[in-house]
Amino acid sequence: MTEINDGVINREIFIDAPRETVFGFLVDPEKMVQWMGVDAIFENRPSGTYRVNVSGADVALGEVIEVVPHERVVFTWGWEGGDILPPGGSRIEITLANSGAGTKLRLVHSDIPESLVDRHGDGWDHFIPRLAIAGAGGDPGPDPWVKENAAQ
């Protein structure tokens, strides 16, 4: 199911891996950068820092709100230096549910300014399939959105 409306983006995807495995790709910075970003910080506690250098030039910054192991992660999201969507300006909730031998992941990104909904929707359409590949034990390959020399 894919839906965009009223500053909210909803995405759902099946990942061929157990919830415990998928959860690691949401909270472990080393695993996070396998599907999104060139470096990351995720302080796995309420009020902890959420920071991902998404492309080598664009840095998402927010605060961890809630972590329920293997079930749910909630954090705020915005852009360093962003005027329209500053750090912590929107909210992301990711839930994981058993689905057969795998996991159903649901992402809800809310409080997005209308002018940025399409851009963020495109971003999740790019990154969520990469998460599904990595979570299932595959290699999503180099991210074409990463700027050259970003990791140097």
Rosetta blueprint (number, residue, H / E / L):
1 M L
2 T E
3 E E
4 I E
5 N E
6 D L
7 G L
8 V E
9 I E
10 N E
11 R E
12 E E
13 I E
14 F E
15 I E
16 D L
17 A L
18 P L
19 R H
20 E H
21 T H
22 V H
23 F H
24 G H
25 F H
26 L H
27 V H
28 D L
29 P H
30 E H
31 K H
32 M H
33 V L
34 Q L
35 W L
36 M L
37 G L
38 V L
39 D E
40 A E
41 I E
42 F E
43 E L
44 N L
45 R L
46 P L
47 S L
48 G L
49 T E
50 Y E
51 R E
52 V E
53 N E
54 V L
55 S L
56 G L
57 A L
58 D L
59 V E
60 A E
61 L E
62 G E
63 E E
64 V E
65 I E
66 E E
67 V E
68 V E
69 P L
70 H L
71 E L
72 R E
73 V E
74 V E
75 F E
76 T E
77 W E
78 G L
79 W E
80 E L
81 G L
82 G L
83 D L
84 I L
85 L L
86 P L
87 P L
88 G L
89 G L
90 S E
91 R E
92 I E
93 E E
94 I E
95 T E
96 L E
97 A E
98 N E
99 S E
100 G L
101 A L
102 G E
103 T E
104 K E
105 L E
106 R E
107 L E
108 V E
109 H E
110 S E
111 D L
112 I L
113 P L
114 E H
115 S H
116 L H
117 V H
118 D H
119 R H
120 H H
121 G H
122 D H
123 G H
124 W H
125 D H
126 H H
127 F H
128 I H
129 P H
130 R H
131 L H
132 A H
133 I H
134 A H
135 G H
136 A L
137 G L
138 G L
139 D L
140 P L
141 G L
142 P L
143 D L
144 P L
145 W L
146 V L
147 K L
148 E L
149 N L
150 A L
151 A L
152 Q L
